[in-house]
Amino acid sequence: MTPPSTVAAHEQAPPDGVPAPPPGGGGKPRSRLRLPDRLRRVSLPYLLLLPALLLELLVHLVPMVVGIFMSFKELTQFYLRDWGAAPWTGLDNFRLSVDFDAPVGKALLHSFWVTCLFTVLSVGLCWLIGTAAAVFMQDDFRGRGLLRAIFLTPYALPVYAAVITWVFMLQRDNGLVNHVLHDQLGLTDKPAFWLIGDNSFYALLAVSVWKGWPFAFLIIMAGLQNIPQELYEAASIDGAGVWQQIRRITLPSLRPVNQVLVLVLFLWTFNDFNTPFVLFGKAAPEAADLVSIHIYQASFVTWNFGTGSAMSVLLLLFLLLVTAVYLLLTSRGRKTADV
């Protein structure tokens, strides 16, 4: 006859192939982390992001919502003391802004095309100069560190100090630009007006490129560090020249970096307000009337904040649309390249 202890042990033993329950009773394994530890791990990332989120709401999102609300009101200088009492106009400010047969819409359309041309030229030149300088600086030579620091000087300078320096350089009578072009080189018949008339566009473009290409240089130079040197050595052994190496190795390898760089430069340049405002003041010439300075004039010069807010909302929608299309196209391009 089997002892009772043996029968009890046999009844408690699990069948073959079934893992034994953990000691202490219960068939479900206990988690190693207690509930407070789990909450701490889940909530910690959100707690770390909370200060940045609050600052983002305070600095960007709240003014954006207020600006959208203002675009639906007839907010002029007569309602500045109590702008909430301004009459509700609905979409009238938007209709006025996009009525290209009326003076307000026609001026905004002209400013939009000027901004598009300025952005394309500025972003293209910044990328081209930055890429050329970054590729050139990959070779090891004496004084490379000093030259890199000199190249980054325009990016490190404060915007206002740099642009004010350009204002003095672009003066007609005693400016450095006219002194070099007219007095020293004799390239012009007479000293040119660079801050008024049609030349103002070229002056604005030159300052924007001078200020923006070091950023492209810095980003592309960092991207070049991730390209293995063995690729260039193998291409050189196979007989590929410098231009073939740039075309077949450098540019394809820099495609992800260039996609982000072009988008950032586009947004910065299209929205640039500091450069034209410091360069020309409150009233920019017609040839250099960018959308940002045009909205400022519509809001703070003519005191029509409702129309200016509507123009700002239209600019926001345009930039969101361009960004979405650009990201969609680039993501499709990356998927195609991976396949």
C-alpha positions in Angstrom: 0.0 0.0 0.0 1.4 3.4 -1.1 2.0 5.9 1.8 -0.3 9.0 1.9 2.7 11.3 1.4 3.7 9.6 -1.8 0.1 9.9 -3.2 0.0 13.6 -2.3 3.3 14.3 -4.0 2.1 12.3 -7.1 -1.1 14.3 -7.2 0.7 17.7 -7.0 3.4 16.8 -9.6 2.6 18.3 -13.1 2.2 16.1 -16.1 5.2 15.5 -18.4 5.9 18.5 -20.7 4.0 21.0 -18.6 6.3 23.5 -16.7 5.9 23.6 -13.0 4.2 26.6 -11.4 6.5 29.0 -9.6 7.0 28.5 -5.9 4.6 30.2 -3.6 1.4 29.0 -5.2 -0.7 30.2 -8.2 -0.6 29.1 -11.7 0.2 32.5 -13.3 3.8 33.7 -13.2 4.2 37.0 -11.4 5.7 40.0 -13.1 9.2 41.1 -12.0 8.1 44.8 -12.0 5.6 46.0 -9.5 2.7 48.3 -10.6 4.4 51.6 -9.5 7.6 50.6 -11.3 5.6 50.1 -14.5 3.8 53.4 -14.2 7.1 55.1 -13.6 8.7 53.6 -16.7 5.6 54.4 -18.9 5.2 58.0 -17.6 8.8 59.0 -17.5 9.2 59.8 -21.3 6.0 62.0 -21.1 7.2 63.8 -18.0 10.5 64.6 -19.8 8.7 65.9 -22.8 6.2 68.0 -20.8 8.4 71.1 -20.4 9.1 71.2 -24.2 5.4 70.7 -24.9 4.3 73.5 -22.6 6.8 75.9 -24.2 5.7 74.9 -27.6 2.1 75.6 -26.7 3.0 78.9 -25.2 5.4 80.2 -27.9 3.9 78.7 -31.1 0.5 77.0 -30.9 -1.3 79.6 -28.7 -0.3 82.6 -30.9 -1.2 80.5 -34.0 -4.7 79.8 -32.7 -5.1 83.5 -31.8 -3.9 84.5 -35.3 -6.4 82.1 -37.0 -9.2 83.6 -34.8 -8.1 87.2 -35.8 -8.2 86.3 -39.5 -12.0 86.0 -39.2 -12.5 89.4 -37.7 -12.4 93.0 -39.1 -9.5 93.9 -36.8 -8.2 97.4 -37.6 -6.6 100.2 -35.6 -10.1 101.2 -34.2 -10.3 97.9 -32.2 -6.8 97.7 -30.8 -7.9 98.6 -27.3 -10.5 95.8 -27.3 -9.8 93.6 -30.3 -12.3 91.0 -29.1 -15.1 93.6 -30.0 -14.1 93.7 -33.6 -16.9 92.6 -35.9 -16.9 89.1 -37.3 -16.3 89.0 -41.0 -16.1 85.2 -41.7 -14.1 84.6 -44.9 -14.1 88.1 -46.2 -10.4 88.7 -45.3 -9.5 85.5 -47.2 -11.6 86.5 -50.2 -9.9 89.9 -50.2 -6.4 88.3 -50.1 -7.0 85.9 -53.0 -8.9 88.4 -55.2 -6.0 88.9 -57.6 -8.0 91.5 -59.6 -8.1 93.8 -56.6 -5.1 95.8 -55.4 -4.7 93.8 -52.2 -4.7 90.4 -53.9 -2.6 91.6 -56.8 0.1 92.9 -54.5 0.0 89.6 -52.5 0.3 87.5 -55.7 3.3 89.6 -56.8 4.9 89.2 -53.4 4.3 85.4 -53.6 6.1 85.1 -57.0 9.0 87.2 -55.8 9.3 85.0 -52.7 9.2 81.8 -54.8 11.9 83.0 -57.2 14.0 84.3 -54.3 13.6 80.9 -52.4 14.5 78.8 -55.4 17.7 80.8 -56.2 18.7 81.1 -52.5 18.2 77.5 -51.6 19.9 76.3 -54.9 22.9 78.5 -54.4 23.3 77.7 -50.7 23.2 74.0 -51.5 25.6 74.2 -54.4 28.2 76.4 -52.6 27.8 74.3 -49.4 28.3 71.0 -51.2 31.3 72.2 -53.2 32.9 73.6 -50.0 32.2 70.4 -48.0 33.6 68.1 -50.8 36.7 70.3 -51.1 37.3 70.3 -47.3 37.3 66.5 -47.2 40.9 66.4 -48.4 43.6 66.8 -45.7 45.7 69.9 -46.2 47.4 72.5 -44.1 45.1 75.1 -42.6 41.9 73.1 -43.1 40.7 73.7 -39.6 41.2 77.5 -39.9 39.4 77.5 -43.2 36.5 75.6 -41.7 36.2 78.1 -38.9 36.2 81.0 -41.5 33.5 79.3 -43.6 31.2 79.0 -40.5 31.6 82.6 -39.5 28.5 83.9 -41.3 26.4 81.2 -39.7 27.8 82.0 -36.2 27.3 85.8 -36.5 24.0 87.3 -35.1 21.6 88.0 -37.9 21.1 91.6 -37.1 24.8 92.4 -36.8 25.6 90.7 -40.0 22.8 92.3 -42.1 23.5 95.8 -40.7 27.1 95.3 -41.8 25.8 94.5 -45.3 23.6 97.7 -45.2 26.8 99.8 -44.8 28.6 97.8 -47.5 25.7 98.3 -49.9 25.5 102.1 -49.6 25.7 103.9 -52.9 28.3 106.7 -52.1 30.6 105.2 -49.5 29.8 101.4 -49.6 32.4 98.8 -50.0 30.5 97.0 -52.8 30.4 100.1 -55.1 34.0 100.9 -54.1 35.2 97.5 -55.4 32.9 97.1 -58.4 33.1 100.7 -59.6 36.3 102.4 -58.3 38.6 99.4 -58.2 37.4 97.0 -60.9 35.5 99.4 -63.2 32.7 96.9 -63.8 29.9 99.6 -63.6 29.5 102.9 -65.3 28.4 104.6 -62.0 27.8 103.6 -58.4 24.6 101.5 -58.3 21.7 101.8 -55.9 21.6 98.4 -54.2 18.9 99.0 -51.6 16.2 100.4 -53.9 14.9 99.5 -57.3 15.5 96.2 -59.2 19.0 95.8 -57.7 17.4 95.3 -54.3 16.4 91.7 -55.2 20.1 90.8 -56.0 21.3 92.5 -52.8 18.8 90.5 -50.8 19.7 87.3 -52.6 23.4 87.9 -52.0 22.9 88.5 -48.3 20.7 85.5 -47.9 23.1 83.2 -49.7 26.1 84.5 -47.7 24.2 83.9 -44.5 22.7 80.5 -45.4 25.3 78.5 -47.3 27.5 77.8 -44.1 24.6 75.8 -42.7 24.4 73.7 -45.8 28.2 73.3 -45.6 28.0 72.1 -42.0 25.3 69.6 -42.6 26.8 68.1 -45.8 30.2 68.0 -44.2 28.7 65.9 -41.4 27.0 63.7 -43.9 30.2 63.0 -45.8 31.8 61.5 -42.7 29.4 58.5 -43.0 30.6 57.6 -46.5 33.2 54.8 -46.3 36.6 55.9 -47.8 36.9 52.4 -49.3 34.3 53.3 -51.9 36.4 56.1 -53.2 39.5 54.0 -53.2 37.8 51.2 -55.1 36.3 53.7 -57.6 39.8 55.2 -58.1 41.3 51.8 -58.8 38.6 51.2 -61.4 39.5 54.4 -63.1 36.7 56.7 -62.0 37.6 60.4 -62.0 36.7 63.0 -59.5 33.4 64.0 -61.1 32.4 60.4 -61.6 33.0 59.7 -57.9 30.9 62.7 -56.9 28.1 61.6 -59.2 28.1 57.9 -58.5 29.2 57.8 -54.8 28.9 61.2 -53.1 25.5 62.5 -54.3 23.6 59.1 -53.9 25.1 58.6 -50.4 24.0 62.2 -49.4 20.5 61.8 -50.7 18.8 61.4 -47.2 20.8 64.3 -45.9 20.0 66.5 -48.9 16.3 65.7 -48.6 16.2 67.1 -45.0 18.5 70.0 -45.8 16.6 71.2 -48.8 13.3 71.1 -46.8 14.8 73.1 -43.9 16.4 75.7 -46.1 13.2 76.1 -48.0 11.1 76.7 -44.9 13.7 79.1 -43.4 14.1 81.1 -46.6 10.4 81.3 -47.5 9.6 82.5 -44.0 12.7 84.8 -43.7 11.7 88.1 -42.1 14.8 89.3 -40.4 17.0 89.7 -43.5 14.6 91.9 -45.6 13.4 93.9 -42.5 16.9 94.8 -41.4 18.1 95.4 -45.0 15.3 97.6 -46.2 13.3 98.6 -43.2 9.5 98.6 -42.9 8.9 99.3 -46.6 10.8 96.9 -48.8 11.2 97.7 -52.5 8.8 96.1 -54.9 11.5 93.9 -56.4 12.3 92.5 -53.0 8.8 92.4 -51.5 8.8 89.0 -49.8 5.6 87.5 -48.3 6.9 87.9 -44.8 7.6 91.6 -45.1 4.4 92.1 -47.1 2.3 90.6 -44.3 4.1 92.8 -41.8 3.2 95.9 -43.9 -0.4 94.8 -44.2 -0.6 94.3 -40.4 1.6 96.9 -38.8 1.8 99.7 -41.4 -1.8 99.8 -42.7 -3.1 98.6 -39.3 -5.3 95.9 -40.9 -4.6 93.0 -38.6 -7.5 90.9 -39.9 -6.2 90.9 -43.5 -2.6 90.3 -42.3 -3.7 87.4 -40.2 -5.6 85.9 -43.2 -2.5 86.2 -45.3 -0.5 84.5 -42.5 -3.0 81.6 -42.4 -2.8 81.3 -46.2 1.0 81.2 -46.0 0.8 78.5 -43.3 -1.5 76.4 -45.4 0.8 76.7 -48.4 3.9 75.7 -46.5 2.1 72.7 -44.9 0.9 71.6 -48.4 4.4 71.9 -49.9 6.0 70.1 -46.9 3.4 67.3 -47.1 3.9 66.8 -50.9 7.7 67.0 -50.5 7.8 64.4 -47.8 5.4 62.1 -49.7 7.6 62.3 -52.9 10.8 61.8 -51.0 9.4 58.8 -49.0 8.3 57.2 -52.3 11.8 57.8 -53.7 13.4 56.1 -50.8 11.1 53.1 -51.1 11.9 52.8 -54.8 15.6 53.1 -54.2 15.5 50.4 -51.5 13.7 48.0 -53.9 
